[in-house]
């Protein structure tokens, strides 16, 4: 990439001045030459600590993908506890109280914990720009703030028998819809294999565009797994449980033909009711091709070696 193209790319991926400060730009400029050619599909910017060559600290988000604006990200959401629509979630989620907030972590661990949200916010927070692909066929590019899920996992010390992690959302029937009305079971439950959870791309997000994460985007803390369809990235987490067996998740219970446990982004495996070969990026008028593992195949494909991706979809 020549310098003019490099400068143009850097400009395109920072549309909101509140997101990256001058120090971020200096760091990115110094690293651009060695990073943009790696092909790694995410960018890591952490101005408070040194960059090393560990995979979790490789600062690359190449190509011409431009982050969606703060308004786009916060005004087009799925959050079934509040609405089946997308543009009204922000209004309906205003009543969500995020303080006090605890995350209870237990199951097959040596050190079960109840974390106050302030403890988790005090952990070193990174800035990650990730593609986000919804199973419904739309997508965004989102600048998250958060920390690797692996950091929390290491604090509770999983037992040898732990192979999966189940995540459970906060559910308050006083302000949220009933399961009957929404058509899915609450509290919302999602899960990962332990090695997926430990992967450096997997984060617990606490903000976006350098601001606290809004209610409609999963305040105060949510999971982000960028190579999977968006419904795997559970919002407003209240409980995390380590298990030996694969957890029964909300959407896979509701319709296993449509929403399997793994739900990795795969253009070769169509949803029963629509093709997954293309996607509509919010803010764009034309559709674009969907990438295997949402563009993160180089980083995560090894997790599924020997698995039939059409069977374990």
C-alpha contacts under 8 A as a table, 3 or more apart, distances in Angstrom:
res1	aa1	res2	aa2	distance
1	X	5	X	6.16
1	X	6	X	6.04
1	X	36	X	7.96
2	X	5	X	5.44
2	X	6	X	6.06
3	X	6	X	4.91
3	X	7	X	6.04
4	X	7	X	5.19
4	X	8	X	6.19
5	X	8	X	4.97
5	X	9	X	6.13
6	X	9	X	5.12
6	X	10	X	6.21
6	X	32	X	7.71
7	X	10	X	5.10
7	X	11	X	6.20
8	X	11	X	5.08
8	X	12	X	6.19
9	X	12	X	5.08
9	X	13	X	6.37
9	X	63	X	7.53
9	X	64	X	6.35
10	X	13	X	5.53
10	X	14	X	6.66
11	X	14	X	5.55
11	X	15	X	7.01
12	X	15	X	6.25
12	X	64	X	7.39
12	X	65	X	7.74
12	X	66	X	5.49
12	X	67	X	7.91
13	X	64	X	7.93
13	X	65	X	6.92
13	X	66	X	4.65
13	X	67	X	5.66
14	X	17	X	7.04
14	X	19	X	7.04
14	X	20	X	6.95
14	X	66	X	7.57
14	X	67	X	7.14
15	X	66	X	7.84
15	X	67	X	7.25
15	X	69	X	7.23
16	X	19	X	5.68
16	X	20	X	7.86
16	X	69	X	7.21
16	X	70	X	7.91
16	X	209	X	7.75
17	X	20	X	6.35
17	X	21	X	7.47
18	X	21	X	7.08
18	X	209	X	7.07
18	X	210	X	7.11
19	X	209	X	4.91
19	X	210	X	5.45
20	X	23	X	7.80
20	X	24	X	5.62
20	X	25	X	6.98
21	X	24	X	5.37
21	X	25	X	6.72
22	X	25	X	5.18
22	X	26	X	6.40
23	X	26	X	5.17
23	X	27	X	6.25
23	X	47	X	6.89
24	X	27	X	5.16
24	X	28	X	6.07
24	X	45	X	6.93
24	X	46	X	7.93
24	X	47	X	6.33
25	X	28	X	5.09
25	X	29	X	6.04
26	X	29	X	5.18
26	X	30	X	6.32
27	X	30	X	5.29
27	X	31	X	6.32
27	X	47	X	7.61
28	X	31	X	5.15
28	X	32	X	5.75
28	X	45	X	7.76
28	X	59	X	7.94
29	X	32	X	5.28
29	X	33	X	7.85
30	X	33	X	7.28
31	X	34	X	5.76
31	X	35	X	6.03
31	X	59	X	7.59
32	X	35	X	5.22
32	X	36	X	5.68
33	X	36	X	6.26
33	X	37	X	7.53
34	X	37	X	6.67
34	X	38	X	7.64
35	X	38	X	5.54
35	X	58	X	7.29
35	X	59	X	6.38
35	X	60	X	5.63
36	X	39	X	6.81
36	X	60	X	5.74
36	X	61	X	7.23
36	X	62	X	5.72
37	X	62	X	7.94
38	X	60	X	7.40
39	X	60	X	7.50
39	X	62	X	6.98
39	X	298	X	7.75
40	X	58	X	7.77
40	X	60	X	5.81
40	X	61	X	6.81
40	X	62	X	7.59
40	X	296	X	7.06
40	X	298	X	6.89
40	X	299	X	6.96
41	X	60	X	6.35
41	X	61	X	5.21
41	X	62	X	6.64
41	X	130	X	7.90
41	X	295	X	6.14
41	X	296	X	5.35
41	X	299	X	7.94
42	X	59	X	6.94
42	X	60	X	5.13
42	X	61	X	4.20
42	X	62	X	7.49
42	X	128	X	6.92
42	X	129	X	6.07
42	X	130	X	5.82
42	X	296	X	7.97
43	X	58	X	7.04
43	X	59	X	4.41
43	X	60	X	4.08
43	X	61	X	4.35
43	X	62	X	8.00
43	X	127	X	7.96
43	X	128	X	5.59
43	X	129	X	5.52
43	X	130	X	7.48
44	X	56	X	7.67
44	X	57	X	5.95
44	X	58	X	6.24
44	X	59	X	4.33
44	X	60	X	6.64
44	X	126	X	6.95
44	X	127	X	5.88
44	X	128	X	5.02
44	X	129	X	7.20
45	X	59	X	6.35
45	X	126	X	6.36
45	X	127	X	5.22
45	X	128	X	6.67
46	X	49	X	6.03
46	X	50	X	7.65
46	X	51	X	7.59
46	X	125	X	7.56
46	X	126	X	5.19
46	X	127	X	6.21
47	X	50	X	7.56
51	X	57	X	5.92
51	X	58	X	7.54
52	X	57	X	6.04
52	X	58	X	7.42
53	X	57	X	6.30
53	X	58	X	6.24
54	X	57	X	5.46
54	X	58	X	6.74
55	X	58	X	5.45
55	X	200	X	6.75
56	X	200	X	4.78
56	X	201	X	6.63
61	X	129	X	7.13
61	X	130	X	7.99
62	X	65	X	7.59
65	X	141	X	7.21
66	X	141	X	6.70
67	X	129	X	7.54
67	X	140	X	7.21
67	X	141	X	4.53
67	X	142	X	5.58
67	X	143	X	6.79
68	X	72	X	6.14
68	X	73	X	6.43
68	X	140	X	6.12
68	X	141	X	5.50
68	X	142	X	6.28
68	X	282	X	7.44
68	X	283	X	7.46
69	X	72	X	5.19
69	X	73	X	6.29
70	X	73	X	5.21
70	X	74	X	6.10
70	X	209	X	6.97
71	X	74	X	5.27
71	X	75	X	5.89
72	X	75	X	5.38
72	X	76	X	6.19
72	X	282	X	7.40
72	X	283	X	7.67
73	X	76	X	5.97
73	X	77	X	7.42
73	X	140	X	7.56
73	X	142	X	7.27
74	X	77	X	6.88
74	X	90	X	7.08
74	X	214	X	7.27
74	X	216	X	6.79
74	X	217	X	6.58
75	X	86	X	7.28
75	X	87	X	5.43
75	X	88	X	7.53
75	X	89	X	7.47
75	X	90	X	6.39
76	X	86	X	5.01
76	X	87	X	5.13
76	X	89	X	7.78
77	X	85	X	7.93
77	X	86	X	4.73
77	X	87	X	6.74
77	X	89	X	6.50
77	X	216	X	6.80
77	X	217	X	6.94
78	X	83	X	7.64
78	X	84	X	7.07
78	X	85	X	7.08
78	X	86	X	5.56
78	X	89	X	7.36
79	X	82	X	5.84
79	X	83	X	6.20
79	X	84	X	7.18
79	X	86	X	7.79
79	X	89	X	6.70
79	X	216	X	6.89
79	X	217	X	7.99
80	X	83	X	4.97
80	X	84	X	5.37
80	X	177	X	7.84
80	X	182	X	6.24
81	X	171	X	7.80
81	X	176	X	5.23
81	X	177	X	5.32
81	X	178	X	7.59
81	X	182	X	6.96
81	X	186	X	7.86
82	X	89	X	6.28
82	X	92	X	5.92
82	X	93	X	6.23
82	X	175	X	7.90
82	X	176	X	5.36
82	X	177	X	5.82
83	X	86	X	7.32
83	X	88	X	7.23
83	X	89	X	5.96
83	X	92	X	7.32
83	X	177	X	7.56
83	X	182	X	7.60
84	X	182	X	7.06
85	X	88	X	6.28
85	X	89	X	6.92
86	X	89	X	5.80
87	X	90	X	7.16
88	X	91	X	5.57
88	X	92	X	6.35
89	X	92	X	5.06
89	X	93	X	5.83
89	X	216	X	5.90
90	X	93	X	5.37
90	X	94	X	6.57
90	X	215	X	7.11
90	X	216	X	5.07
91	X	94	X	5.62
92	X	95	X	7.15
93	X	96	X	5.63
93	X	215	X	5.94
93	X	216	X	5.77
94	X	215	X	6.70
94	X	216	X	7.96
95	X	175	X	6.65
96	X	175	X	7.34
96	X	215	X	6.63
97	X	100	X	7.70
98	X	101	X	5.68
98	X	219	X	6.76
98	X	220	X	5.96
100	X	116	X	7.74
100	X	117	X	7.70
101	X	116	X	6.05
101	X	117	X	5.61
101	X	238	X	7.81
102	X	114	X	6.39
102	X	115	X	5.47
102	X	116	X	4.50
102	X	117	X	5.71
102	X	238	X	6.38
103	X	114	X	5.70
103	X	115	X	5.13
103	X	116	X	6.47
103	X	117	X	7.07
103	X	237	X	6.76
103	X	238	X	4.58
103	X	239	X	5.27
103	X	240	X	7.25
104	X	112	X	7.96
104	X	113	X	6.12
104	X	114	X	4.38
104	X	115	X	6.31
104	X	238	X	6.33
104	X	239	X	4.68
104	X	240	X	6.18
105	X	112	X	5.66
105	X	113	X	5.25
105	X	114	X	6.03
105	X	115	X	7.71
105	X	156	X	7.73
105	X	239	X	5.90
105	X	240	X	4.71
105	X	241	X	5.79
106	X	109	X	6.14
106	X	111	X	7.79
106	X	112	X	4.70
106	X	113	X	6.66
106	X	240	X	6.50
106	X	241	X	4.99
106	X	242	X	6.36
107	X	112	X	7.45
107	X	241	X	4.94
107	X	242	X	4.73
107	X	243	X	6.19
108	X	158	X	5.95
108	X	159	X	5.47
108	X	161	X	7.04
108	X	162	X	5.65
108	X	241	X	7.48
108	X	242	X	5.05
108	X	243	X	5.90
108	X	244	X	7.69
109	X	112	X	6.04
109	X	156	X	5.90
109	X	157	X	5.49
109	X	158	X	4.11
109	X	159	X	5.09
109	X	162	X	7.67
109	X	242	X	6.82
110	X	156	X	6.20
110	X	157	X	5.38
110	X	158	X	6.13
110	X	159	X	6.32
111	X	155	X	7.44
111	X	156	X	4.57
111	X	157	X	6.14
112	X	156	X	5.87
113	X	156	X	6.92
115	X	119	X	6.29
115	X	120	X	6.97
116	X	119	X	5.45
116	X	120	X	6.97
117	X	120	X	5.20
117	X	121	X	6.18
117	X	220	X	7.64
118	X	121	X	5.01
118	X	122	X	6.13
119	X	122	X	5.17
119	X	123	X	6.92
120	X	123	X	5.44
121	X	124	X	7.81
121	X	125	X	7.50
121	X	206	X	7.30
122	X	125	X	7.92
123	X	147	X	7.24
124	X	147	X	6.61
125	X	145	X	6.26
125	X	146	X	4.89
125	X	147	X	5.10
126	X	145	X	5.55
126	X	146	X	5.36
126	X	147	X	5.75
127	X	143	X	6.76
127	X	144	X	5.73
127	X	145	X	4.56
127	X	146	X	6.62
127	X	210	X	7.85
128	X	143	X	5.63
128	X	144	X	5.19
128	X	145	X	6.26
128	X	146	X	7.76
129	X	141	X	6.88
129	X	142	X	5.56
129	X	143	X	4.16
129	X	144	X	6.05
130	X	141	X	5.69
130	X	142	X	5.47
130	X	143	X	6.42
130	X	144	X	7.42
130	X	226	X	6.26
131	X	139	X	7.37
131	X	140	X	6.00
131	X	141	X	4.41
131	X	142	X	6.32
131	X	226	X	6.25
131	X	294	X	7.02
132	X	139	X	5.46
132	X	140	X	5.10
132	X	141	X	5.76
132	X	142	X	6.85
132	X	226	X	6.01
132	X	229	X	7.54
132	X	230	X	6.47
132	X	294	X	7.79
133	X	137	X	7.16
133	X	138	X	6.20
133	X	139	X	4.38
133	X	140	X	6.62
133	X	226	X	7.78
133	X	228	X	7.45
133	X	229	X	5.49
133	X	230	X	5.78
133	X	265	X	7.48
133	X	279	X	7.99
133	X	294	X	6.96
134	X	137	X	5.66
134	X	138	X	5.45
134	X	139	X	5.82
134	X	229	X	5.18
134	X	230	X	4.76
134	X	231	X	7.07
135	X	138	X	7.45
135	X	229	X	5.32
135	X	230	X	6.64
135	X	231	X	7.44
135	X	265	X	7.99
135	X	271	X	7.93
135	X	276	X	7.86
137	X	276	X	6.54
137	X	278	X	7.12
137	X	279	X	4.82
137	X	280	X	6.29
138	X	279	X	5.16
138	X	280	X	4.51
138	X	281	X	5.64
138	X	282	X	6.68
139	X	279	X	6.47
139	X	280	X	6.00
139	X	281	X	4.62
139	X	282	X	6.10
140	X	281	X	5.61
140	X	282	X	5.88
142	X	208	X	7.33
143	X	208	X	5.53
143	X	209	X	5.55
144	X	205	X	6.24
144	X	206	X	7.60
144	X	207	X	5.78
144	X	208	X	4.30
144	X	209	X	6.43
144	X	210	X	7.58
145	X	205	X	5.59
145	X	206	X	5.76
145	X	207	X	4.68
145	X	208	X	5.37
145	X	209	X	7.28
145	X	210	X	6.37
146	X	203	X	6.31
146	X	204	X	5.48
146	X	205	X	4.05
146	X	206	X	5.06
146	X	207	X	6.56
147	X	151	X	7.29
147	X	203	X	5.39
147	X	204	X	5.56
147	X	205	X	6.59
148	X	151	X	5.60
148	X	152	X	7.65
148	X	200	X	6.19
148	X	201	X	7.25
148	X	202	X	5.95
148	X	203	X	4.21
148	X	204	X	6.16
149	X	152	X	5.50
149	X	153	X	6.41
149	X	197	X	6.48
149	X	198	X	6.60
149	X	200	X	7.89
149	X	202	X	6.01
149	X	203	X	4.83
149	X	204	X	5.52
150	X	153	X	4.90
150	X	154	X	6.10
150	X	197	X	6.74
150	X	198	X	4.78
150	X	199	X	7.18
150	X	200	X	7.17
150	X	202	X	7.81
150	X	203	X	7.85
151	X	154	X	5.42
151	X	155	X	6.65
152	X	155	X	5.21
152	X	156	X	6.81
153	X	156	X	5.54
153	X	157	X	6.36
153	X	158	X	7.03
153	X	198	X	7.60
154	X	157	X	5.19
154	X	158	X	7.51
158	X	162	X	6.11
158	X	242	X	7.24
159	X	162	X	5.49
160	X	163	X	7.95
161	X	243	X	7.65
161	X	244	X	5.67
162	X	165	X	7.87
162	X	194	X	7.41
162	X	242	X	5.78
162	X	243	X	5.16
162	X	244	X	4.80
163	X	193	X	6.02
163	X	194	X	5.22
163	X	195	X	7.97
163	X	242	X	7.37
163	X	243	X	6.15
163	X	244	X	5.01
163	X	245	X	6.90
163	X	246	X	7.85
164	X	191	X	7.00
164	X	192	X	5.72
164	X	193	X	4.33
164	X	194	X	4.82
164	X	242	X	5.86
164	X	243	X	5.20
164	X	244	X	6.06
164	X	245	X	6.53
164	X	246	X	5.98
164	X	247	X	7.29
165	X	191	X	5.45
165	X	192	X	5.40
165	X	193	X	6.27
165	X	194	X	6.18
165	X	197	X	7.60
165	X	240	X	6.81
165	X	241	X	5.61
165	X	242	X	4.53
165	X	243	X	5.95
165	X	247	X	7.52
166	X	189	X	6.78
166	X	190	X	5.76
166	X	191	X	4.35
166	X	192	X	6.76
166	X	240	X	5.71
166	X	241	X	5.10
166	X	242	X	6.37
166	X	243	X	7.29
166	X	247	X	6.02
167	X	189	X	5.52
167	X	190	X	5.17
167	X	191	X	5.81
167	X	234	X	7.30
167	X	237	X	6.75
167	X	238	X	7.79
167	X	239	X	5.85
167	X	240	X	4.66
167	X	241	X	6.54
168	X	187	X	6.38
168	X	188	X	5.71
168	X	189	X	4.56
168	X	190	X	6.64
168	X	234	X	7.76
168	X	237	X	5.78
168	X	238	X	5.90
168	X	239	X	5.03
168	X	240	X	6.39
169	X	187	X	5.75
169	X	188	X	5.27
169	X	189	X	6.50
169	X	234	X	6.96
169	X	235	X	6.21
169	X	236	X	5.33
169	X	237	X	4.39
169	X	238	X	5.26
169	X	239	X	6.86
170	X	187	X	6.57
170	X	188	X	7.85
170	X	236	X	5.84
170	X	237	X	5.93
170	X	238	X	5.04
170	X	239	X	7.89
171	X	176	X	7.10
171	X	186	X	6.86
171	X	187	X	5.39
171	X	188	X	7.84
172	X	175	X	5.88
172	X	176	X	5.76
173	X	176	X	4.90
173	X	177	X	6.44
173	X	178	X	6.61
177	X	181	X	6.32
177	X	182	X	6.42
178	X	181	X	5.24
178	X	182	X	6.23
178	X	186	X	7.66
179	X	182	X	5.10
179	X	183	X	5.69
179	X	184	X	5.36
179	X	185	X	5.04
179	X	186	X	5.71
180	X	183	X	5.28
180	X	184	X	7.07
180	X	185	X	7.86
184	X	250	X	6.73
184	X	251	X	7.20
184	X	254	X	6.28
185	X	188	X	6.44
185	X	250	X	6.14
185	X	254	X	7.89
186	X	189	X	7.65
186	X	250	X	7.74
188	X	234	X	7.80
188	X	249	X	7.75
188	X	250	X	5.77
189	X	234	X	7.55
189	X	248	X	7.67
189	X	249	X	5.05
189	X	250	X	5.21
190	X	232	X	6.14
190	X	233	X	7.86
190	X	234	X	6.40
190	X	247	X	7.68
190	X	248	X	7.73
190	X	249	X	4.84
190	X	250	X	6.50
191	X	232	X	7.42
191	X	246	X	7.69
191	X	247	X	6.21
191	X	248	X	7.89
191	X	249	X	6.49
191	X	261	X	7.54
192	X	196	X	6.10
192	X	197	X	6.04
192	X	262	X	7.67
193	X	196	X	5.25
193	X	197	X	6.30
193	X	246	X	7.67
194	X	197	X	4.99
194	X	198	X	6.15
195	X	198	X	5.01
195	X	199	X	6.22
195	X	303	X	7.62
196	X	199	X	5.22
196	X	202	X	7.37
196	X	303	X	7.40
197	X	202	X	6.07
198	X	202	X	7.00
199	X	202	X	5.62
200	X	203	X	7.44
201	X	225	X	6.91
201	X	226	X	7.27
202	X	223	X	7.59
202	X	224	X	5.99
202	X	225	X	4.98
202	X	226	X	7.28
203	X	223	X	6.08
203	X	224	X	5.37
203	X	225	X	6.82
204	X	221	X	6.40
204	X	222	X	5.48
204	X	223	X	4.64
204	X	224	X	6.08
205	X	208	X	7.90
205	X	213	X	7.77
205	X	221	X	5.61
205	X	222	X	5.29
205	X	223	X	6.08
205	X	224	X	6.49
206	X	212	X	6.22
206	X	213	X	5.50
206	X	219	X	7.04
206	X	220	X	5.90
206	X	221	X	4.81
206	X	222	X	6.80
207	X	210	X	6.18
207	X	211	X	5.32
207	X	212	X	4.22
207	X	213	X	3.77
207	X	214	X	7.52
207	X	220	X	7.94
207	X	221	X	7.94
208	X	211	X	5.43
208	X	212	X	6.50
208	X	213	X	5.61
212	X	219	X	7.82
212	X	220	X	7.53
213	X	217	X	6.33
213	X	218	X	6.80
213	X	219	X	5.29
213	X	220	X	6.17
213	X	221	X	7.50
214	X	217	X	5.39
214	X	218	X	6.67
214	X	219	X	5.49
214	X	220	X	7.50
215	X	218	X	5.37
215	X	219	X	4.55
215	X	220	X	7.14
216	X	219	X	7.08
217	X	235	X	7.05
218	X	221	X	6.16
218	X	222	X	5.53
218	X	234	X	7.71
218	X	235	X	4.15
218	X	236	X	4.65
218	X	237	X	7.98
219	X	222	X	6.85
219	X	235	X	7.06
219	X	236	X	5.29
220	X	236	X	5.99
220	X	237	X	7.98
221	X	235	X	6.82
221	X	236	X	5.37
221	X	237	X	6.01
222	X	233	X	6.84
222	X	234	X	5.79
222	X	235	X	4.43
222	X	236	X	5.35
222	X	237	X	5.71
223	X	232	X	7.93
223	X	233	X	4.68
223	X	234	X	5.35
223	X	235	X	6.50
223	X	237	X	7.73
224	X	232	X	7.87
224	X	233	X	4.75
224	X	234	X	7.54
225	X	228	X	5.85
225	X	230	X	7.83
225	X	232	X	7.16
225	X	233	X	5.88
226	X	229	X	7.62
226	X	230	X	7.77
226	X	294	X	7.07
226	X	296	X	7.88
227	X	264	X	6.07
227	X	265	X	6.07
227	X	293	X	4.60
227	X	294	X	5.03
227	X	295	X	7.26
227	X	296	X	6.04
227	X	297	X	7.96
227	X	300	X	7.86
228	X	232	X	6.57
228	X	262	X	7.58
228	X	263	X	5.75
228	X	264	X	4.18
228	X	265	X	5.15
228	X	293	X	6.66
228	X	294	X	7.22
229	X	232	X	6.03
229	X	233	X	7.76
229	X	263	X	5.94
229	X	264	X	6.10
229	X	265	X	5.69
230	X	233	X	5.41
231	X	234	X	6.40
232	X	263	X	7.55
234	X	237	X	6.94
237	X	240	X	7.72
243	X	246	X	7.30
243	X	247	X	7.48
248	X	252	X	7.10
248	X	253	X	6.57
249	X	252	X	5.44
249	X	253	X	6.04
249	X	261	X	7.13
250	X	253	X	5.38
250	X	254	X	6.31
251	X	254	X	4.87
251	X	255	X	6.08
251	X	256	X	7.21
251	X	259	X	5.75
251	X	260	X	7.72
252	X	255	X	5.31
252	X	256	X	4.37
252	X	257	X	7.81
252	X	258	X	7.54
252	X	259	X	4.99
252	X	260	X	5.20
252	X	261	X	6.12
253	X	256	X	5.96
255	X	258	X	5.53
255	X	259	X	6.03
256	X	259	X	5.20
256	X	260	X	5.27
257	X	260	X	6.65
257	X	272	X	7.39
258	X	271	X	5.99
258	X	272	X	6.26
259	X	263	X	6.52
260	X	263	X	5.51
260	X	312	X	7.40
260	X	313	X	5.97
261	X	312	X	7.78
261	X	313	X	7.42
262	X	312	X	6.47
262	X	313	X	5.69
263	X	312	X	7.95
263	X	313	X	5.17
264	X	293	X	5.89
264	X	313	X	6.27
265	X	291	X	7.44
265	X	292	X	5.91
265	X	293	X	4.67
265	X	294	X	5.51
266	X	269	X	5.64
266	X	270	X	7.97
266	X	276	X	7.11
266	X	277	X	7.85
266	X	290	X	7.56
266	X	291	X	6.97
266	X	292	X	4.83
266	X	293	X	5.98
266	X	294	X	7.48
266	X	313	X	7.91
267	X	270	X	6.80
267	X	275	X	7.77
267	X	276	X	4.87
267	X	277	X	4.26
267	X	278	X	7.26
267	X	290	X	5.74
267	X	291	X	6.57
267	X	292	X	6.17
268	X	276	X	7.17
268	X	277	X	6.70
268	X	310	X	7.93
269	X	275	X	7.89
269	X	276	X	6.71
269	X	310	X	6.17
269	X	313	X	7.31
270	X	273	X	7.77
270	X	274	X	6.25
270	X	275	X	4.72
270	X	276	X	4.98
270	X	277	X	7.45
271	X	274	X	5.21
271	X	275	X	6.01
271	X	276	X	6.50
272	X	275	X	7.95
275	X	278	X	7.28
276	X	279	X	7.14
276	X	290	X	7.02
277	X	289	X	6.01
277	X	290	X	5.39
278	X	287	X	6.15
278	X	288	X	5.37
278	X	289	X	4.32
278	X	290	X	4.82
279	X	287	X	5.41
279	X	288	X	5.49
279	X	289	X	6.31
279	X	290	X	5.94
280	X	284	X	7.03
280	X	285	X	7.65
280	X	286	X	6.79
280	X	287	X	4.74
280	X	288	X	6.49
281	X	284	X	5.55
281	X	287	X	6.94
281	X	288	X	7.44
284	X	287	X	7.66
290	X	294	X	6.72
291	X	294	X	4.71
291	X	295	X	4.99
292	X	295	X	5.76
292	X	296	X	7.37
292	X	297	X	6.30
293	X	296	X	5.30
293	X	297	X	5.26
293	X	300	X	7.66
293	X	301	X	7.70
294	X	297	X	7.48
296	X	299	X	5.49
296	X	300	X	6.29
296	X	301	X	7.93
297	X	300	X	5.27
297	X	301	X	4.98
298	X	301	X	6.23
299	X	302	X	7.54
300	X	303	X	5.66
300	X	304	X	7.80
301	X	304	X	5.71
301	X	305	X	6.84
302	X	305	X	5.24
304	X	307	X	5.42
304	X	309	X	7.87
307	X	311	X	7.98
307	X	312	X	6.95
308	X	311	X	5.29
308	X	312	X	5.98
309	X	312	X	5.01
309	X	313	X	5.39
310	X	313	X	5.37
